Amino acid sequence: MIISQTAEYAIRAMSALATLPDGKRVRASDLGRATGIPSPYLSKILRRLVLAELLVSRKGQGGGFALARPAAEIPFIEILEAVDAFPTDGRCAFGWGNCDQLSPCPLHGAWSRLNNHLQRWAVDSNLAEVADAAKGDQRVQLFSDLS
C-alpha cells in the first residue's frame, strides 16, 4: 500500500465523521468501534486532526468529535498532510536510502507516477463524496444510535 496505516486510519475516521448528521458529535470510543481503529492509535490520530483544524472536539456531556468544516471543504490532501502521509525526505521506495531523478532507483519512475496520481486524487477529492455516497446506504449507518 502506498499510504501508511496511520493515513488509512485518518481517512477512515474522517470519512466516518462525514456521515454524521449536522450538529452531531461522536465520542472517540464510538468512532473506534464504528471504524475498527484501535483506541490508543485513534486518539493520537484525532489529536493530529484537531491540531490541523480538520476536527473540533468538546469534552463532557454532549461532547465528542465533529468535522471542523463542511465535508465539501475538506480535501483528502489535508487529511493526509495532517498525518505526514507524504514524506518529503526523498526516501527510496526500493530501500536504497534516498533517490531522485538524478540518482534513481529501479522503482523511482513508477513509484513517482503512482505517488503523483495519489496526490492528484487527494487534491481533487473531498469528504463530501463520502457523505454523498453514504446517504441511504444501510451498510454505512455507523452511528445509528445517535439521538
C-alpha positions in Angstrom: 0.0 0.0 0.0 1.3 3.4 -0.9 -0.2 5.1 2.2 0.7 4.3 5.8 -1.6 2.6 8.3 -1.9 6.0 10.0 -3.0 7.7 6.8 -5.6 5.0 6.1 -7.0 5.2 9.6 -7.1 9.1 9.4 -9.1 8.8 6.1 -11.3 6.2 7.6 -12.1 8.2 10.8 -12.7 11.4 8.8 -14.9 9.6 6.3 -17.0 8.1 9.2 -17.4 11.6 10.7 -18.5 12.9 7.3 -21.6 10.7 7.6 -22.7 12.3 10.8 -25.9 14.4 10.7 -25.2 18.1 11.0 -24.6 19.3 14.6 -23.8 15.8 15.9 -20.6 14.8 17.6 -19.3 11.3 18.3 -17.1 10.1 21.2 -13.7 8.6 20.3 -14.7 5.2 21.7 -17.8 5.1 19.5 -15.8 6.2 16.5 -13.2 3.5 17.2 -15.9 0.8 17.4 -17.6 2.0 14.2 -14.3 2.1 12.2 -12.4 -0.7 13.8 -9.5 1.6 14.7 -7.7 0.6 17.9 -8.5 3.2 20.6 -4.9 4.3 21.5 -4.0 4.7 17.8 -7.2 6.6 17.1 -6.6 9.0 20.0 -3.2 10.0 18.5 -4.7 10.4 15.0 -7.7 12.5 16.3 -5.2 14.8 18.2 -3.3 15.4 15.0 -6.5 16.1 13.1 -7.7 18.6 15.7 -4.3 20.4 15.6 -4.6 20.6 11.8 -8.0 22.2 12.4 -9.9 19.5 10.5 -11.8 18.4 13.6 -13.3 20.1 16.6 -13.6 18.4 19.9 -15.6 19.1 23.0 -15.3 17.4 26.4 -18.1 16.5 28.7 -21.8 15.9 28.2 -22.7 16.3 24.5 -19.0 16.3 23.7 -17.1 14.4 21.1 -15.6 15.0 17.7 -17.0 16.5 14.6 -15.7 17.9 11.3 -14.4 21.5 11.7 -15.8 22.5 8.3 -18.3 21.2 5.9 -17.3 17.9 4.2 -17.0 19.6 0.8 -14.4 21.9 2.2 -12.1 19.1 3.4 -10.0 17.6 0.6 -8.3 14.3 1.3 -4.9 16.0 0.8 -5.4 18.0 4.1 -6.1 14.8 6.0 -3.0 13.1 4.5 -0.8 16.1 5.2 -2.1 16.2 8.8 -0.7 12.8 9.4 2.5 13.3 7.4 1.5 10.8 4.7 3.8 12.3 2.1 7.3 12.2 3.3 9.5 14.9 1.7 12.8 13.4 2.6 13.5 11.7 -0.7 13.2 8.3 0.9 13.6 5.5 -1.6 10.8 3.0 -2.2 13.3 0.4 -3.3 15.1 0.6 0.1 18.3 2.3 -1.1 18.0 5.2 1.4 17.4 8.3 -0.8 16.9 8.6 -4.5 15.8 11.3 -7.0 15.7 11.9 -10.8 19.5 12.4 -10.9 20.2 9.2 -8.9 17.1 7.0 -9.3 16.4 3.5 -8.1 14.8 0.9 -10.4 11.3 1.8 -8.9 11.7 5.6 -8.9 9.8 6.4 -12.2 6.9 4.1 -11.5 6.7 5.0 -7.8 6.8 8.7 -8.6 3.9 8.3 -11.1 1.8 6.4 -8.5 2.6 9.0 -5.8 1.6 11.8 -8.2 -1.7 10.1 -9.1 -2.4 9.7 -5.4 -1.7 13.3 -4.6 -3.8 14.5 -7.6 -6.7 12.4 -6.3 -6.2 13.7 -2.8 -6.3 17.3 -4.0 -9.3 16.8 -6.3 -11.5 14.7 -3.9 -13.1 15.6 -0.6 -15.2 14.2 2.2 -18.5 15.3 0.6 -18.0 12.5 -1.9 -18.0 10.0 1.0 -21.0 11.6 2.7 -23.0 11.7 -0.6 -22.2 8.0 -1.3 -23.2 7.0 2.2 -26.7 8.6 2.1 -29.3 5.9 2.0 -26.8 3.1 2.2 -27.7 0.9 5.2 -24.2 -0.5 5.4 -22.9 2.9 6.3 -25.2 3.6 9.3 -22.2 3.8 11.5 -23.7 5.9 14.3 -27.4 4.8 14.1 -27.7 5.1 17.9 -27.1 8.9 18.0 -30.1 10.9 19.0 
